[in-house]
Amino acid sequence: MQRLGALAIAEVGADALVVAIEAESNDDAWGRVVRARTEAPLEESEQLARVFDAHVGGPTRVVVGGPYPQLTEQVLVDALSMVDATSLVQLRVVVVAPEPISRRLRAACTRRDVVCTHEPWPAD
């Protein structure tokens, strides 16, 4: 979380909301992705959707990420699908992950008018 927070401040300023998407291991991350896709959205997705809804109409910068890109993607895609507003035009999301933004996540952001950029996950 500390690495993610430092990157958030460097990239978008101290006023950014930083959300770390964590898992105990790669297996745990994949298990959570599978659960989110087959059962119900993860708690992190629900929390992030509430944050997005609360900031509709005002500029919002959110840095989201972690070492497991598929988990980060799943949380964001689900959160964006749960938002009540049809447009989040003033939302800027910086995805910090080892891999670039997927087409699936890019499409979810485009549907909600969200600007989404990628920063590489910091090496240890």
N, C-alpha and C positions, 0 to 999 in steps of 0.2 A: 504494500500500500504506500509506503514511503516513496518508493521509486516512481510510482504512478502519480502521486501528489506532486513531486518535484517536476515531472514532465508537464503536468497540467499547468502549473504556475508558469513554466517557461513558455509553453505553447499558447495559452489563451488568457493568461493573467490570473491574478489572485482571486478574482471573483468567480472563478469556475467551480462548478459542483463536480467533485471527483467521486466516481463510483467504481469500486474494485469488484470484479467478478472473480470469485475464488472457488477453488475446489481442493480437496485433499490430495488428489493424484489425477493422472490422466484417465484412469478407469472411473474414478468418481465423476470427473467432468463429463465423460461420455454417458455414464449412467444418468446423470442429470439432464443431458440433452435428450436422451431417449424418453425419459419420463415426461419432459416438457412437450415433446412431440406427440406422445401417445396418450397421456393422461390429462394433465392440466399445466398451465403456465407456472413457472417457478415463482417463489415469493419475491425474488429480486425483480422480476418482470413487473409484477403488480406494484411494487414500491416505485419503480422507475416510471411506470405509467402515471401514477399519482403525482409524481414530480413534474412530468411533462404537462399534465392537465392543470396543475397549479400555476404554471408559468405561461399559459396561453396568452398571447397578446403582448408579452414583454420579451425583450432580448434575453436569451438564456444560453449559457455555455455549459455543456456537460462533457466531461472526459470520462469515458467508460473503457474498461479493459482489464486484461489479465493474461496470464500465460497460455490459456486455452481458448484459441480463437473461435472454435465451434460453439463453446458455451457462451462466450461474449455475444456472438452473433444471435444465438437463440434467445438470449435475454432481451436484446434490443429489438429483434423482430417481433417478439411477443408483446413487449411493452408498447411499441408503436401501434400494434394492432388493437390494443386495449384502450387507447386514448380516445376520449369522447370527441375532441375537436377534429374536424376534417383536415385542417391545415395548421401546421406548426412552423409557419414561414420564418419566424425569428429564432428558431432553435438551431443551434450549431452543436453537432456532436463530433467529438474527436475520439476515434476508436484507436486504442493503444493495444496492439496485438502483434504476434509474430508473423502473421500473414496479412496480405492486403484485404481490403473490404470485398466481400463476395458479391456476386450479382444479386443474390437473394436479399442481402442487407441493403445494397444500393437501391434496389427496387422498392423495398419497404420505406426507405427514407424519401425517395422520390414521390411516392404516393401521398406522403404527409408534408411535402415541401420542406423537408429538413436538409440542411447542408451537412454533409457527412464527410469527414476527412480521416486519413489514416496516419498514425505515427507508429514506427516500429517499437516493439516491446524492448525495453532496455536489456542489454546483455548483462549477465552477472559479472 
